[in-house]
Amino acid sequence: MFTKPSVGLSERVEYASAEWLAEAKRFLESASATIPNASFSFSAHLDSPPPHLNGGDGPFGYTIRIAGGTVEAEARPSNDVDLFQRGDYNAGLPLAWVVYGDDPTGRARIVREYQHLAGDRTSGPVGEMPGDPAVAGVLGALHDHLARRTVNNPDVGHRIKHYGLERHAAELADTGYTVLENAFTDDYALALREETHKNHEGRAADASFRATMLLERGLIWEEAVIHPWVLTLADHLLGRGNLIYQSDTIVKGPGLETHPGLHSDYAASMVEEPFPDFCLEATAVWAIDDFRGDCGPTCIVPGSFKERRQVPPGVTQEGSVTIEMPPGCIAFWHGATWHGSTPRKAAGKRTSLHNAYSRNFMRPIERYEEIDQAIVDRNPPVFSTLCGLDDAFGKSGLMGADFERLGYAAKSGYGRSRAFGTALLED
């Protein structure tokens, strides 16, 4: 039995869209009986919104006012409110999809990471949350209600531009790999390292150096798999609606050679040659520990994905370059690119996270279509998409095809990485 998305596919909305604002108003009106005397207003001014959402030349955002049991919602920002915030649309989007649930302390970690990614593109809020616990509770419930419905910006090109990923997209097209610098904090690296070593501890010396099926191993791995920059590059190479192909960690001690020689990541799926001229799988490797010098970094052959074939017999690592990066960086490469490992010569261990993504018609190494419902419910729609819960593959029954999923995948542009525009909206 397939796990269900947290909400119906037809209930999903884009951040700050007319549909998103209408859903916010509907939710607050339904909750107004619990806070009949409430008086509170909040607003957001969102810079650089996707062109398809911003139909005019004026400022983009929203304003919501609650007063005496009534709710007013306006599709424009206002400074005349109790709580006001301004920031870049794409920088604020991941913060809007965080589901706090009953664990606000745990969620503070990913909020800190998203704020780190946003940098100075979002300002701190001006004003204060309401002092009445009942009103604050309703607003918290509103946030989670919308987070479970908020999809990613479907305009991948817009995300690339406003996340500053244009150079990285160009490097992927040229060499087949890129490095995302300063992609996570030292504190997050520490948390990832601690969780990784918990998963690896107690193994025999000759046991596997991997821990797999991470999305069923805890909240931090769920957070990592939906990193906004990585998702954007995955959508760019693989089309929207791509899947998590495999999620694992590697602990590499002195002398350990995890991937000798060279290989392409298409080898696991036994892709026939010549490879198609579009990408089928892409891999993100998180440098939890140092990837420089004698630490055992990955080596890669720039441009080799253009060969469109597996590594021929007898080819060595000669001519390859090492991907050297400090902790906090993420290497991302086209899955057809030839790469391998180098042995660790330094003392101690090197810890890394490997999240691989694939086109939605590829069969992944790990399957999450029956993942625990509670895991899906505490995450935004982008997570259930990665788990394969949104598409119609393998979901037809005795009564016919699952046309809801078929229609949703078509409307959302699943499998496509071309420029977003009117034609996609009308599909």
C-alpha positions in Angstrom: 0.0 0.0 0.0 1.5 3.3 -1.0 2.0 6.0 1.5 -0.2 9.0 0.9 1.0 12.6 0.4 0.2 14.7 3.5 -2.6 16.6 1.6 -4.4 16.0 -1.6 -2.5 16.9 -4.8 -5.2 19.4 -5.7 -4.6 21.3 -2.4 -1.0 22.2 -3.2 -0.2 25.8 -3.8 2.8 28.1 -4.6 4.1 30.3 -1.9 2.3 33.7 -1.8 0.2 32.9 -4.8 -3.5 33.9 -4.9 -4.4 30.3 -4.1 -2.0 30.3 -1.1 -3.4 33.5 0.2 -7.0 32.2 -0.2 -6.2 29.1 1.7 -4.6 31.1 4.5 -7.8 33.2 4.7 -10.0 30.1 4.6 -8.0 28.5 7.4 -8.1 31.6 9.7 -11.8 32.0 9.1 -12.5 28.4 10.2 -10.4 29.1 13.3 -11.9 32.5 14.1 -14.3 31.0 16.6 -11.5 30.0 18.9 -10.1 33.6 18.9 -13.2 35.8 18.6 -11.6 38.8 20.2 -8.2 38.6 18.4 -6.7 41.6 16.7 -3.5 41.0 14.8 -2.0 41.8 11.4 1.1 40.6 9.6 2.6 41.2 6.2 5.5 40.2 3.9 7.2 42.1 1.1 8.8 39.6 -1.3 11.4 40.8 -3.7 12.1 39.2 -7.0 9.1 36.9 -7.2 8.6 34.5 -10.1 7.3 36.5 -13.1 4.3 34.2 -13.5 3.1 35.2 -10.0 3.7 38.9 -10.2 1.2 40.3 -12.6 1.9 44.0 -12.0 4.6 46.5 -11.5 3.8 47.2 -7.8 5.4 45.5 -4.8 4.7 41.8 -4.4 3.6 40.1 -1.1 0.7 39.7 1.1 -1.1 41.2 4.1 -3.4 39.4 6.5 -5.5 41.2 9.2 -7.5 39.4 11.9 -10.0 41.6 13.9 -13.1 40.7 15.9 -13.7 37.4 14.2 -13.1 38.6 10.7 -10.2 38.0 8.3 -9.0 40.2 5.5 -6.3 39.1 3.1 -4.7 41.3 0.5 -2.2 40.3 -2.2 0.2 43.2 -1.5 2.5 44.1 1.4 1.8 46.8 4.0 4.0 48.4 6.6 1.0 49.2 8.7 0.9 45.9 10.5 1.9 44.3 13.8 4.5 42.1 12.2 6.3 42.9 9.0 9.1 41.2 7.1 10.9 41.8 3.8 13.1 39.4 1.8 13.9 37.7 -1.4 11.1 35.3 -2.6 13.3 32.3 -3.2 15.3 32.9 0.0 12.1 32.9 2.1 10.4 30.0 0.3 12.2 27.1 2.2 11.4 28.9 5.5 7.7 28.8 4.4 7.8 25.1 3.8 9.2 24.1 7.2 6.6 22.0 9.1 7.2 22.6 12.8 4.7 20.1 14.1 5.2 19.2 17.7 9.0 19.6 17.6 9.8 23.3 17.3 13.2 22.8 19.0 14.3 20.3 16.4 13.1 22.4 13.6 15.1 25.3 14.8 18.1 23.6 13.3 16.8 23.7 9.7 15.5 27.2 10.1 19.0 28.2 11.1 20.4 26.5 8.0 17.9 28.2 5.7 18.7 31.5 7.2 22.4 30.8 6.6 21.6 30.1 2.9 19.5 33.3 2.7 22.3 35.5 4.0 21.4 39.1 3.8 18.6 38.6 1.3 16.0 38.5 4.2 15.6 40.9 7.0 14.6 40.2 10.5 10.9 40.7 11.4 9.8 44.1 12.5 7.3 43.8 15.3 6.3 41.0 17.6 4.2 37.9 17.6 0.9 38.2 19.5 1.2 37.8 23.3 -2.1 35.9 23.5 -1.1 32.1 23.4 -4.4 31.2 21.7 -3.7 33.6 18.8 -0.1 32.5 18.6 -1.2 28.9 18.5 -3.6 29.6 15.6 -0.8 31.4 13.6 1.5 28.5 14.3 -1.1 26.0 13.0 -1.6 28.3 10.0 2.1 28.1 9.2 2.1 24.3 9.3 -1.2 24.1 7.4 0.4 26.1 4.5 3.8 24.4 4.8 2.3 21.0 4.0 0.7 22.5 0.9 3.6 24.8 -0.4 5.4 23.5 -3.4 8.7 24.6 -4.8 9.0 27.5 -7.3 8.3 25.7 -10.6 10.5 28.2 -12.5 13.8 26.4 -12.2 15.6 29.1 -14.2 14.3 31.8 -11.8 15.6 29.8 -8.8 19.0 29.3 -10.4 19.3 33.1 -10.9 18.2 34.2 -7.5 20.1 31.5 -5.6 23.2 32.6 -7.5 23.7 29.2 -9.1 24.3 30.4 -12.7 28.1 29.6 -12.5 27.3 26.2 -11.1 24.8 25.4 -13.9 27.5 26.5 -16.5 30.1 24.2 -14.9 27.8 21.3 -15.0 27.3 21.9 -18.7 31.0 22.2 -19.3 32.8 19.8 -16.9 30.0 17.7 -15.5 30.5 18.8 -11.9 30.5 21.8 -9.6 31.0 22.6 -5.9 28.5 24.5 -3.8 30.6 26.5 -1.3 29.4 27.3 2.2 26.3 25.2 1.6 25.8 24.3 5.3 27.1 25.4 8.7 29.7 23.9 11.0 27.0 23.2 13.5 25.0 21.2 10.9 28.2 19.3 9.9 28.6 18.4 13.6 25.1 17.1 13.8 25.4 15.1 10.5 28.7 13.6 11.7 27.3 12.5 15.1 24.2 10.9 13.4 26.4 9.2 10.8 28.7 7.6 13.4 25.7 6.4 15.3 24.6 4.5 12.2 28.0 3.1 11.6 29.0 2.2 15.1 29.2 -1.5 16.2 30.2 -2.8 12.8 32.9 -5.3 12.3 36.2 -3.9 10.9 35.5 -5.5 7.5 31.8 -4.6 7.4 30.3 -2.1 4.9 31.6 1.4 5.0 28.1 2.6 4.0 24.9 3.3 5.9 21.9 3.4 3.5 18.1 4.1 3.5 18.8 7.3 5.4 15.3 8.8 4.9 14.1 6.2 7.3 16.8 7.0 9.9 15.8 10.3 11.3 14.8 13.9 10.8 18.2 15.3 9.8 18.4 13.2 6.7 14.9 14.3 5.6 16.1 17.9 6.0 19.3 17.3 4.0 17.6 15.7 1.0 15.5 18.8 0.3 18.4 21.3 0.4 17.1 24.2 -1.8 20.3 24.6 -3.9 20.7 20.9 -4.5 17.0 20.5 -5.4 17.4 23.4 -7.9 20.4 21.8 -9.7 18.6 18.4 -9.6 15.6 19.9 -11.2 17.9 21.6 -13.8 19.6 18.4 -14.8 16.8 15.9 -14.3 13.5 17.7 -14.8 11.0 18.4 -12.1 9.5 15.5 -10.2 12.8 13.7 -9.9 13.3 11.0 -7.3 15.7 10.2 -4.5 17.8 7.5 -6.1 19.9 6.6 -3.1 20.8 8.2 0.2 23.8 7.0 2.1 26.8 8.0 4.3 30.3 6.9 3.9 33.0 6.7 6.7 36.5 6.5 5.3 39.4 5.5 7.5 43.2 5.6 6.8 44.1 3.4 3.7 40.5 2.7 2.8 39.8 2.8 -0.9 36.1 2.9 -1.3 35.8 3.3 -5.1 39.1 2.3 -6.8 39.6 3.2 -10.4 36.9 5.1 -12.2 33.2 4.6 -12.8 30.0 6.4 -13.8 27.0 6.4 -11.5 24.9 5.0 -14.5 26.7 1.7 -13.9 24.3 0.7 -11.1 21.3 1.1 -13.4 23.2 -0.7 -16.3 22.3 2.1 -18.7 23.0 1.0 -22.3 25.5 2.9 -24.4 25.4 5.4 -25.9 23.9 7.2 -23.0 21.1 9.6 -23.8 22.1 13.3 -24.3 20.0 14.3 -21.2 21.0 13.5 -17.7 19.4 10.4 -16.0 21.0 10.6 -12.5 22.9 13.2 -10.5 24.8 13.0 -7.2 25.3 15.4 -4.4 28.2 14.7 -2.0 28.3 16.6 1.3 31.8 17.3 2.8 31.0 16.7 6.4 34.7 16.4 7.0 37.7 17.7 5.0 38.0 16.6 1.3 41.4 18.2 0.8 45.0 16.9 0.5 45.5 13.5 2.1 41.9 13.2 3.4 40.8 11.0 0.5 38.9 13.3 -1.9 36.9 12.2 -4.9 38.7 12.3 -8.3 36.8 13.1 -11.5 37.5 13.4 -15.2 36.1 16.8 -16.4 33.8 16.6 -19.4 33.7 12.8 -19.4 29.9 12.7 -19.3 30.1 13.9 -22.9 31.5 10.5 -23.9 28.1 9.0 -23.2 29.5 5.6 -22.2 30.7 3.6 -19.3 34.4 3.8 -18.3 36.2 1.6 -20.8 38.3 -1.3 -19.5 41.9 -0.4 -18.7 41.2 3.4 -18.1 43.0 4.6 -15.0 42.7 7.7 -12.9 45.5 9.3 -14.9 44.3 12.7 -16.1 41.6 13.1 -13.4 41.4 16.0 -11.0 40.5 15.8 -7.3 37.5 17.6 -5.9 39.0 19.3 -2.9 36.7 21.1 -0.6 36.5 22.1 3.1 33.6 20.9 5.3 30.4 22.7 4.5 30.6 22.3 0.7 28.6 20.1 -1.5 29.9 18.6 -4.7 27.3 17.9 -7.4 27.9 16.0 -10.6 26.2 14.6 -13.7 25.8 10.9 -13.1 27.5 10.0 -16.4 30.7 11.7 -15.4 33.7 9.4 -14.7 34.9 9.6 -11.1 36.4 7.5 -8.3 38.0 7.7 -4.9 41.5 8.3 -3.7 42.8 6.5 -0.6 42.9 8.4 2.7 46.4 8.9 3.9 45.7 11.2 6.8 44.9 9.9 10.3 41.3 9.8 11.5 38.1 9.3 9.5 36.4 11.2 6.7 32.6 11.4 6.9 30.4 12.2 3.9 26.7 12.2 2.9 25.8 11.0 -0.6 22.3 11.9 -2.0 21.7 10.8 -5.5 18.7 11.9 -7.6 17.2 10.4 -10.8 14.6 11.2 -13.4 11.1 10.2 -12.4 11.0 7.3 -14.9 14.2 5.7 -13.6 14.1 2.9 -11.1 15.9 4.0 -7.9 18.2 1.9 -5.8 16.2 2.7 -2.7 12.4 2.7 -2.6 10.4 5.0 -0.4 6.9 4.6 -1.7 5.9 2.9 1.5 7.7 5.2 3.9 6.2 5.8 7.3 3.3 8.2 7.0 4.5 10.3 9.9 7.7 11.1 8.0 5.8 12.4 5.0 3.4 14.3 7.3 6.2 16.3 8.9 7.7 17.4 5.5 6.6 19.7 2.6 5.4 18.4 -0.8 9.0 18.4 -2.3 9.8 15.5 0.1 6.9 13.3 -1.0 7.7 14.1 -4.6 11.3 12.7 -4.1 9.8 9.6 -2.5 7.7 8.9 -5.7 4.3 9.5 -4.0 3.2 12.1 -6.5 3.7 10.3 -9.9 1.4 7.7 -11.4 4.0 5.0 -12.1 3.0 1.7 -10.7 -0.1 3.1 -9.1 -2.9 2.0 -11.4 -5.4 -0.4 -9.9 -8.4 -2.6 -10.9 -10.4 0.5 -11.6 -7.9 2.0 -14.0 -5.1 4.5 -14.0 -4.6 7.0 -11.3 -5.7 10.1 -13.3 -5.2 12.4 -10.3 -1.5 11.7 -10.2 -1.3 11.6 -14.0 -2.9 15.0 -14.3 -0.8 16.5 -11.4 2.5 15.3 -12.9 1.6 16.7 -16.3 0.5 20.1 -14.9 3.6 20.3 -12.8 5.9 19.6 -15.6 7.4 16.5 -14.2 10.3 15.1 -16.2 10.9 18.5 -17.9 13.8 20.9 -17.4 13.0 23.3 -20.2 12.3 27.0 -19.5 9.1 27.6 -17.5 6.4 29.5 -19.3 2.8 29.7 -20.4 2.9 26.4 -22.3 3.8 24.6 -19.1 1.0 26.3 -17.2 -1.5 25.2 -19.8 -0.4 21.5 -20.0 
